[in-house]
Every structure is written in C-alpha cells, then in structure tokens.
Amino acid sequence: MQVKERKNTLYLLFYGMITLFPNLWVGSVGIMEARNFVTAREMVQDGNWIITTMNGKFRFEKPPLPTWLTALFMKLFHTTTSEFILRLPIAICTLGLIFMIYFLVKSATENSELAFISGLVATTTFMVIKLGNNNSWDMLPYIFMFGCVTYIFTGLKSLKIKDFIISGVFMGASLLSKGPVPVYGMMLPFFIAYSMTYGFSNIKQNWKKIFFSILIGVTLAALWPIAMLLTHKDLFLSVMNKEADTWSNRHVKSIFYYFDYFIYIGVWMIFALASFFKRWSEKRSPDGKFFSMLFLWNLITFVLISLIKMKKKRYGVPLYILTPMMASHLIFYFMKRDWKELIKKEKILIKTHTTLMLIISISILAIFYIKGYREKTIGSAYLLFIITVFLFFSYEFIKGLTERRNIKQILFMTGFLMITINISVTWFIEKYVRTEYRDEYKFLSTVKDLNISPGPIYTFNDYQIENIWKVGQKIKLIGNFQELPDTFFLLDSREGPIVKDTLSPKFTIKSKNTYYKYEDDDKIIFLYKVAENQKN
C-alpha cells in the first residue's frame, strides 16, 4: 500500500468515526430497536441465547445475529441500559461497510483515488449515517450481503478460493440477520448486472466456487432455524407463516413509493439524480464498465424492491449503499475539472448543487436562532459557534457560485458540511426541532436508567415493547388478581381513580410517579406502587 493510499484509509477511518459515533446517544428507541434490545437483555439476564425470548415469550420473528451482537456488547461493557453502547455494533459494522466500498471500487477500477471518494461520499450520505445509528434489522443484513458480493466480485477477478470462502461467511451472517431478503434485494441484482456488463462466461467458469460460497452461507445460516425446528417446530413454523403474510399484507405502498429515494442521499442528491443519466455519466466516469454495472445493479435493485408490496423508507437500504457509489464517479470527474473546462450543462449542475448547499447552511442558522436561542434551549456561546461555522460555509459556497472557488474545494466543502451538521446540528434537531422541549415530567426511560422500580411491574393495557425496554425489565399482563404479589408496580396511562376502580378491592395505590410516555409526544403514563391492604 502506497503512502497516499494509507493516508486515505486513515482519513476514511477518521471521517467514518466522526459521522457515525457522536450521535449514537441521540435518537429515541423505536419499536424495532426496542425488540432487539429487550431480546438481547433477556439473553444476558436469562441466558436465552439460542431459544430467543422477548418479555419472556418466544421470539422467532427475526434471525438472532443482530441481537447476539447487541447482547455481546452488553456483556463486554457490563450494561443493559446504555443506548450508546448498544448502538456501537451497527456503527462499527457501518464503518466496515465504508471500507468494503473502498475495497470493491479499488478492486474493480484499480483507482485508489476513486475508491477514496466513493468511501467519503458514502460516509457523508444522510441515510447511511441515520441507519448506521439505529440498531435494528435494517442495515446489518445488507452490510453483510454487500461484503458477500464484494468478495464474489474480487473472487471472480482473482480466482482465489479464499475470496469465495469469505463471501460465504458474509452470506451466512446476512441470512442470520434477516433471512433471504438481502439475497433478493442485493445479491440477485448483482449477478444480473455483472452478467450484463462483464458477461456470463466468468460466472459460468467459476460456478463451482460460487456454489461453494453459497453452500457455506446457507449451512451457517441454517443452524439456528434447524435448532428451532427440533425444539419448537409448530410454533416456529406458525411464526414463519405469519412473517410471510406480513410482507404482503402490512405497510402496502404504491409501486412508485421509492421514486423519491435520492432525496435521502442528502447533500449528494444532485449528483445521485444526475448519475441516472447513464450515457452522460458513463462518458464522465473513470471506469465506464464498472459504472455501467453499478447503474444496472442499482436499477434492478430499485425495480425488485419496488415490486414488494411492503415498503418503508428504511427498506431502501441497498439503494442508499449503491447510489452514492454511482454519484462518486461524477463527483470524481468534477474534482478533476476547472470551471473553464466545463460546458454549460455541467456548470448548471455544479451551481445548482452549490446553491442547495448554501440554502442548507443559511437554514441551519435560522433554525438555531428561532428554535435554539429564542426558545432558550441553547446559550449565546453555542449560537456564536454555529453562526461562525455556518457563515463560513455560506461564504465559501457563495464564492463557489461566483467561480472564485475551484470545484474540488466546493465538493470537499460539501462533505465537511455534512460532517459538521452531524456533529453540531443533528442532536439539536432530534431533541428540540423534531421534538418539542418539555420538562414538566421525566421520560419513562428514566425508570430503566435510574432503576426506579425495584419490584415487579404489571399492566392492564400498556404492553408496548417500547415500554418494556424503557422500564428495564419484563412487564406482566394482569390476569387473575389472586396471583399478584403483595406489593408490585402498575404501569398504566389512566388516572388513579379509574385504575383504583379496576383493581381488586384488596389492593391500594400507595404512590404514583408521572412520566412522558414518548420523547416526541405529550402523552403521559403513570407508574403506580400498589400494595395489598393490611389485614386486621
């Protein structure tokens, strides 16, 4: 590895760390993360590593690898409550994705500079950062499948069996994270795109190695479901049938649902959109053949995931990985050009991009002044810091519009803008813009963080998995009053008099604590301490 390449990989490591790690504490835990965290907690506390459980009940809906990784970090750091620690596995794996992108591009093009730009663009892509901070089942399977595809690609080039073995291990990890979904959403489109670009003959000649790789992956992934079939066959099969129905009956969206996905690329959206003009972009790519494969891979992926009835923005993960790689070819082209070398259409593209960056910079100043300083959620010192930094960015982009900054500076400034936003702005938007600031009550999650309830918790109706995570222990559904302990805690969203009427006469409410149920909602919930009446 040359000195410049070594420096570039160190830069990628640094940029990746400052985009992926600072905000792991910020986001509230949603339903999918809560399911993962609760299941991991019960692995650590109850030893349910193989036969997984959630709130004491069997949990077979998702393969366990992401939860195993989360539970491992719980064990390593001796915590079952720190959301920062529990999100480290996905952040580390996303950082690994950045280096796999670098490795794939370098292997395909033998252009380390293009590989660095591709990694940098991916590092500063909005949805890569967002999903890389959320430890659910969305990002991890596609990271592993991208690793699988990367080593298949390099294996087809090097013909080394080692690459196909590594590919098989990655495939097994992907299947153990979300089943066959990434095979459909990333691997199948890759083989089609590769065959259409590089020809089918190479795949045909190496079919035994590819089959061996797939066999490794399927064998590794089959171990857990086989164990479940041997121990809880009927329940496991019924859950699998329910999951299959879910993909066709829930969250059904239009076939056009993902047409706006390029917006979620973030600061690189203009180049992402422009890269879909294939002939125009291919001429400007330093490796037209590889760009053509990326284009087809991305397009086929887009079509295939659009055909699935069940759609969510976070299910577009393969697009958020592949599109920045396409956009990087155009970005690399413009970095090598001076304003005088550009034709009119190229100037319009760069100035449109620069104008958008200027608007973003100015908008951030306005947001911090209105939602921060005026509402007294930030002090004057932090406002001064924000004004200084984003006025600098605004000044630089204005100079770019007047062609007094070279294009390479503008594009690197774009990446730095996204990194700065991530470090200094994201936490504020999550805490004070998307969520109204409220301090009348504490959040329910403080029950977990401060270990407020030393006894068992029951409920009549507030059985949501987010609540189970926030209180730090299992919540039992009240059935027969005779089975209740003498003293317990009751989680309920109803006021005391109504709860008292619902309880058996032999119980009395001793105390009540009030909490905000959600970080982004004014709904409140109560934690009652209930005790049996003393007998005379």
C-alpha positions in Angstrom: 0.0 0.0 0.0 1.4 3.4 -1.0 1.7 6.3 1.4 -1.2 8.2 -0.2 -3.4 5.1 0.0 -2.5 4.6 3.6 -3.4 8.2 4.4 -6.7 7.9 2.5 -7.7 4.9 4.5 -6.8 6.7 7.8 -8.9 9.7 6.6 -11.8 7.4 5.9 -11.5 5.9 9.4 -11.5 9.3 10.9 -14.4 10.7 8.9 -16.3 7.5 9.5 -15.9 7.7 13.2 -16.9 11.4 13.5 -20.0 10.8 11.4 -21.2 7.5 12.9 -20.3 7.7 16.6 -21.1 11.1 18.1 -24.9 10.8 17.8 -25.4 7.2 19.0 -27.0 8.6 22.2 -29.4 11.0 20.4 -32.3 9.1 18.7 -35.2 7.7 20.7 -35.6 3.9 20.7 -38.3 2.9 18.3 -40.3 -0.3 18.1 -37.7 -2.3 16.1 -34.7 -1.3 18.3 -36.7 -1.9 21.4 -37.4 -5.5 20.2 -33.7 -6.0 19.6 -32.6 -4.5 22.9 -35.2 -6.4 25.0 -34.4 -9.7 23.4 -30.6 -9.0 23.9 -31.3 -8.1 27.5 -33.0 -11.4 28.1 -30.1 -13.2 26.5 -27.8 -11.7 29.1 -30.0 -11.8 32.1 -31.8 -15.1 31.5 -29.3 -17.0 29.2 -31.7 -17.2 26.3 -29.0 -17.1 23.6 -30.3 -19.8 21.3 -34.1 -20.0 22.1 -34.6 -16.3 22.0 -37.3 -14.6 24.0 -38.9 -11.1 24.3 -40.6 -10.2 27.5 -40.4 -13.8 28.5 -42.1 -15.1 25.4 -40.5 -16.9 22.4 -39.2 -14.5 19.8 -38.8 -16.3 16.4 -39.9 -13.5 14.1 -36.3 -12.4 13.2 -33.0 -14.3 13.0 -30.8 -13.6 16.0 -27.4 -12.4 14.8 -28.0 -8.7 15.3 -29.4 -9.5 18.8 -26.4 -11.7 19.5 -24.0 -8.8 18.7 -26.0 -6.4 20.9 -26.0 -8.9 23.8 -22.3 -9.4 23.3 -21.7 -5.6 23.8 -24.0 -5.8 26.9 -21.7 -8.4 28.3 -18.5 -6.6 27.3 -19.4 -3.3 28.7 -21.5 -4.6 31.7 -24.6 -2.6 30.8 -28.1 -3.5 29.7 -29.3 0.1 29.6 -26.9 2.4 27.7 -28.3 3.0 24.3 -25.0 4.5 23.2 -23.2 1.2 23.9 -26.0 -0.9 22.4 -25.7 1.0 19.1 -22.0 0.5 18.8 -22.4 -2.8 16.9 -24.3 -1.2 14.0 -22.0 1.8 13.9 -18.9 -0.4 13.8 -20.4 -2.6 11.0 -21.4 0.5 9.0 -17.8 1.8 9.3 -16.8 -1.6 7.9 -19.2 -1.0 5.0 -17.3 2.2 4.2 -14.1 0.2 3.9 -15.8 -2.5 1.8 -17.0 0.1 -0.6 -13.4 1.4 -0.8 -12.1 -2.2 -1.3 -14.7 -3.0 -4.0 -14.1 0.2 -6.0 -10.4 -0.2 -5.8 -10.5 -3.8 -6.8 -12.8 -3.1 -9.8 -11.1 0.0 -11.1 -7.6 -0.1 -9.6 -8.1 3.6 -8.9 -7.5 4.2 -5.2 -8.5 7.9 -5.5 -11.9 7.0 -6.9 -12.2 4.4 -4.1 -11.4 7.1 -1.5 -14.0 9.5 -3.0 -16.6 6.6 -3.0 -15.9 5.8 0.6 -16.1 9.5 1.6 -19.4 10.1 -0.2 -20.9 7.0 1.4 -19.6 8.2 4.8 -21.5 11.5 4.3 -24.7 10.1 2.9 -27.6 11.0 5.1 -29.4 7.7 5.2 -26.2 5.7 5.7 -25.5 7.8 8.8 -29.1 7.6 10.0 -29.4 3.8 9.6 -25.9 3.4 10.9 -27.1 4.9 14.2 -30.1 2.6 14.5 -29.5 -1.0 15.8 -32.5 -2.8 14.3 -32.6 -5.3 11.5 -32.4 -2.9 8.5 -28.8 -2.0 7.9 -26.9 -5.0 9.2 -28.1 -7.7 6.7 -27.3 -5.6 3.7 -23.8 -4.7 5.1 -23.1 -8.4 5.3 -24.6 -9.1 1.9 -22.5 -6.3 0.4 -19.5 -8.0 1.9 -20.6 -11.2 0.3 -21.0 -9.6 -3.1 -17.7 -7.7 -2.8 -15.7 -10.9 -2.2 -17.6 -12.7 -5.0 -16.6 -9.9 -7.3 -13.0 -10.0 -6.2 -13.0 -13.8 -6.4 -14.2 -13.7 -10.0 -11.2 -11.5 -10.7 -8.5 -13.2 -8.6 -10.0 -16.8 -8.8 -8.7 -17.4 -5.3 -10.9 -19.8 -3.2 -10.2 -17.6 -0.1 -12.4 -14.9 -1.5 -15.3 -17.3 -2.0 -14.9 -18.6 1.5 -15.0 -15.1 2.9 -18.0 -14.4 0.7 -19.8 -17.4 2.1 -19.2 -16.4 5.7 -20.7 -12.9 4.9 -23.7 -14.5 3.2 -24.3 -16.7 6.3 -24.1 -13.6 8.5 -26.6 -11.8 6.2 -29.1 -14.7 6.2 -28.8 -15.0 10.0 -29.7 -11.3 10.2 -32.8 -11.0 8.1 -33.3 -14.3 6.2 -33.4 -14.3 2.4 -34.5 -10.6 1.9 -30.9 -9.3 1.1 -30.4 -12.1 -1.4 -33.4 -10.7 -3.4 -32.6 -7.1 -2.7 -28.8 -7.1 -3.4 -27.3 -10.4 -4.5 -29.7 -11.3 -7.3 -29.5 -7.8 -8.9 -25.7 -8.0 -8.6 -25.4 -11.3 -10.6 -27.8 -9.9 -13.3 -25.9 -6.6 -13.5 -22.5 -8.4 -13.6 -23.6 -10.8 -16.3 -25.0 -7.9 -18.5 -21.8 -5.9 -18.0 -18.9 -8.3 -17.8 -20.5 -11.3 -19.5 -21.9 -14.6 -18.1 -18.8 -16.7 -19.0 -16.8 -15.8 -16.0 -19.7 -16.8 -13.7 -20.1 -20.0 -15.7 -16.5 -20.9 -15.4 -16.4 -20.3 -11.6 -19.9 -21.7 -10.8 -18.4 -24.4 -8.5 -16.7 -21.8 -6.4 -19.8 -19.6 -6.3 -21.9 -22.7 -5.4 -19.4 -23.5 -2.6 -19.7 -19.9 -1.3 -23.5 -20.1 -1.3 -23.3 -23.6 0.4 -21.1 -22.1 3.2 -23.6 -19.3 3.7 -26.7 -21.5 3.7 -25.1 -24.0 6.0 -24.1 -21.4 8.6 -27.5 -19.7 8.4 -29.4 -23.0 8.7 -28.0 -23.9 12.1 -30.3 -21.6 14.1 -33.6 -22.4 12.3 -32.8 -26.2 12.4 -32.4 -25.9 16.2 -35.7 -24.1 16.4 -37.4 -26.8 14.3 -36.0 -29.5 16.5 -37.2 -27.8 19.7 -40.3 -25.8 18.9 -41.4 -26.9 15.4 -45.1 -26.0 15.4 -44.6 -22.6 16.9 -41.6 -21.8 14.7 -43.5 -22.7 11.5 -46.5 -20.7 12.5 -44.3 -17.6 13.1 -42.7 -18.1 9.7 -46.1 -18.3 8.0 -47.2 -15.1 9.9 -44.0 -13.3 8.8 -44.6 -14.3 5.1 -48.1 -12.9 5.3 -46.8 -9.7 6.8 -44.7 -9.0 3.7 -47.8 -8.9 1.5 -50.4 -7.5 3.8 -48.8 -4.8 6.0 -47.4 -1.4 5.1 -48.5 -1.9 1.5 -47.5 1.1 -0.6 -47.6 2.1 -4.3 -45.0 0.7 -6.7 -43.8 4.4 -7.0 -43.0 4.6 -3.3 -39.2 4.7 -3.7 -39.1 7.2 -6.6 -38.0 10.0 -4.2 -35.3 7.9 -2.5 -32.5 10.0 -4.0 -33.6 12.8 -1.6 -32.4 10.6 1.3 -28.9 10.6 -0.1 -28.7 14.0 1.5 -26.0 16.6 0.4 -25.1 14.5 -2.7 -28.7 14.2 -4.1 -28.0 16.4 -7.2 -25.1 14.0 -8.3 -27.2 11.0 -7.3 -30.0 12.2 -9.6 -27.6 13.2 -12.4 -25.9 9.7 -12.3 -29.1 8.1 -13.6 -28.5 9.8 -17.0 -26.4 6.8 -17.9 -24.8 7.7 -21.2 -23.9 11.2 -20.0 -22.5 9.9 -16.7 -20.8 6.9 -18.2 -18.7 9.2 -20.5 -17.5 11.1 -17.5 -16.7 8.0 -15.4 -13.0 7.0 -15.0 -14.2 3.4 -15.5 -17.3 3.3 -17.7 -17.7 -0.5 -17.5 -17.8 -0.5 -13.7 -20.1 2.5 -13.7 -22.4 0.6 -16.1 -22.5 -2.4 -13.7 -23.3 -0.1 -10.7 -26.0 1.6 -12.8 -27.7 -1.8 -13.7 -27.2 -3.1 -10.2 -28.9 -0.1 -8.7 -31.7 0.0 -11.3 -32.5 -3.7 -11.0 -32.5 -3.4 -7.2 -34.8 -0.4 -7.4 -37.3 -2.4 -9.6 -37.2 -5.5 -7.5 -37.7 -3.8 -4.1 -40.5 -1.7 -5.7 -42.3 -4.9 -6.6 -42.5 -6.0 -3.0 -45.8 -4.8 -1.5 -44.5 -4.0 1.9 -42.5 -0.8 1.8 -40.8 1.6 4.2 -38.1 4.2 3.5 -35.6 2.3 5.7 -36.2 -0.8 3.5 -34.4 1.0 0.6 -31.0 0.3 2.2 -29.4 -1.2 -0.9 -30.2 1.9 -2.8 -28.6 4.1 -0.1 -25.5 2.0 -0.5 -25.3 1.7 -4.3 -26.4 5.2 -5.4 -23.5 7.0 -3.6 -21.1 4.7 -5.4 -22.6 5.8 -8.7 -22.6 9.5 -7.7 -19.0 9.2 -6.8 -18.0 8.7 -10.4 -19.5 12.1 -11.3 -18.0 13.8 -8.2 -14.6 12.4 -9.1 -15.0 13.7 -12.7 -15.8 17.2 -11.5 -13.0 17.2 -8.9 -10.6 16.9 -11.8 -12.1 19.8 -13.8 -11.7 23.6 -13.7 -14.5 26.0 -14.3 -13.1 26.9 -17.7 -13.3 23.2 -18.8 -17.0 22.8 -18.1 -19.7 23.0 -20.7 -22.9 25.0 -19.8 -24.9 22.0 -18.6 -22.1 20.9 -16.3 -21.8 24.4 -14.8 -25.6 24.4 -14.2 -25.3 21.1 -12.3 -22.4 22.4 -10.1 -24.1 25.7 -9.4 -27.4 24.0 -8.6 -25.6 21.8 -6.1 -23.7 24.8 -4.6 -26.9 26.8 -4.3 -28.5 23.9 -2.4 -25.6 23.7 0.0 -25.8 27.5 0.6 -29.6 27.2 1.4 -28.8 24.4 3.8 -26.1 26.5 5.6 -28.4 29.5 5.9 -31.3 27.4 7.0 -29.3 25.9 9.9 -28.5 29.4 11.1 -32.2 30.3 11.1 -33.2 27.0 12.9 -30.7 27.6 15.7 -31.7 31.2 16.2 -35.5 30.5 16.2 -35.7 27.1 17.9 -32.5 27.4 19.9 -31.6 30.9 21.0 -35.1 32.5 21.1 -36.6 29.5 22.9 -33.6 29.4 25.3 -32.6 25.8 24.5 -29.0 26.9 23.7 -26.8 29.6 25.1 -25.3 32.6 23.3 -21.8 30.9 23.2 -23.1 27.9 21.2 -25.1 30.2 19.0 -22.0 32.2 18.3 -20.1 29.0 17.4 -22.9 27.9 15.0 -23.0 31.4 13.4 -19.2 31.4 12.9 -19.1 27.9 11.4 -22.1 28.2 9.1 -21.4 31.7 7.9 -18.0 30.3 6.9 -19.7 27.6 4.9 -22.1 30.1 3.4 -19.2 32.4 2.4 -17.4 29.5 0.7 -20.4 28.4 -1.3 -21.1 32.0 -2.4 -17.6 32.2 -3.6 -18.2 28.9 -5.4 -21.3 30.3 -7.2 -19.1 33.2 -8.4 -16.5 30.7 -9.6 -13.9 32.1 -7.1 -13.5 28.7 -5.5 -12.4 25.7 -7.6 -14.8 22.8 -7.9 -12.7 20.4 -5.9 -12.9 22.8 -2.9 -16.7 23.1 -3.3 -17.1 19.3 -3.3 -14.8 18.7 -0.3 -16.6 21.5 1.5 -19.9 19.6 0.8 -18.5 16.6 2.6 -17.2 18.7 5.5 -20.6 20.4 5.7 -22.4 17.1 6.2 -19.8 16.1 8.8 -20.2 19.4 10.7 -24.0 19.1 10.6 -23.8 15.6 12.0 -21.5 16.7 14.9 -23.1 20.0 15.8 -26.7 20.0 14.5 -28.2 16.5 14.4 -28.5 16.3 18.2 -30.3 19.6 18.3 -32.8 18.8 15.6 -33.6 15.5 17.2 -34.0 16.9 20.7 -35.5 20.3 20.1 -36.9 20.6 16.5 -38.5 17.3 15.8 -39.4 17.0 19.4 -40.9 19.9 21.4 -38.8 20.6 24.5 -40.8 19.5 27.7 -39.5 19.4 31.2 -42.7 19.1 33.4 -42.2 15.3 33.8 -39.3 12.9 33.3 -39.3 10.4 30.4 -40.4 6.8 31.1 -36.9 5.7 30.1 -35.6 7.2 33.4 -37.2 4.2 35.1 -34.6 2.0 33.3 -31.7 4.4 33.6 -32.1 5.1 37.3 -33.5 1.6 38.3 -36.5 3.4 39.9 -38.8 0.3 40.3 -37.1 -2.4 42.5 -40.2 -4.7 42.2 -42.2 -6.5 39.5 -44.1 -4.4 37.0 -47.6 -5.3 35.8 -50.0 -3.6 33.4 -53.6 -3.9 32.2 -53.1 -2.4 28.7 -49.7 -0.6 28.3 -47.9 -3.7 26.9 -45.9 -2.0 24.1 -42.4 -3.2 23.6 -41.1 0.3 23.9 -42.4 0.4 27.4 -40.8 -2.9 28.3 -37.5 -1.5 27.2 -37.9 1.8 29.0 -38.7 0.3 32.4 -35.7 -2.0 32.2 -37.5 -5.3 32.9 -40.3 -7.6 31.9 -43.9 -6.3 32.2 -46.5 -8.9 33.1 -50.1 -8.7 31.9 -52.6 -8.8 34.8 -54.8 -11.8 34.8 -56.1 -13.3 38.0 -55.8 -10.9 40.9 -55.1 -13.8 43.3 -51.8 -14.4 41.5 -50.5 -10.9 42.1 -47.8 -10.3 44.7 -48.4 -8.4 47.9 -46.6 -5.4 46.5 -46.0 -4.5 42.9 -45.8 -1.6 40.4 -48.5 -0.9 37.9 -47.9 0.8 34.5 -51.0 2.5 33.2 -52.0 5.5 31.2 -55.2 6.1 33.1 -55.6 8.3 36.1 -55.6 7.0 39.7 -59.4 6.8 40.4 -60.0 4.8 37.2 -57.2 2.5 38.0 -58.4 2.1 41.6 -61.8 1.0 40.3 -60.2 -1.5 38.0 -58.1 -3.0 40.8 -59.3 -5.6 43.2 -60.7 -4.0 46.5 -57.9 -5.8 48.4 -55.3 -3.6 46.8 -54.5 0.1 47.5 -52.4 2.6 45.4 -49.6 3.7 47.7 -47.8 6.2 45.3 -47.8 7.5 41.8 -45.0 8.7 39.5 -45.8 10.5 36.3 -43.7 10.3 33.1 -43.8 11.3 29.5 -44.5 8.1 27.5 -42.6 9.1 24.4 -39.7 11.6 23.8 -41.6 13.1 20.9 -45.2 13.2 22.3 -47.0 14.9 25.2 -48.8 11.6 26.2 -48.2 10.8 29.8 -48.1 7.4 31.6 -48.2 6.6 35.3 -46.2 4.1 37.4 -48.2 3.2 40.5 -46.9 1.5 43.5 -49.7 -1.0 44.6 -49.9 -3.0 47.9 -52.3 -5.4 49.4 -54.4 -4.0 52.2 -53.2 -4.9 55.6 -55.3 -7.5 57.4 -56.6 -6.6 60.8 
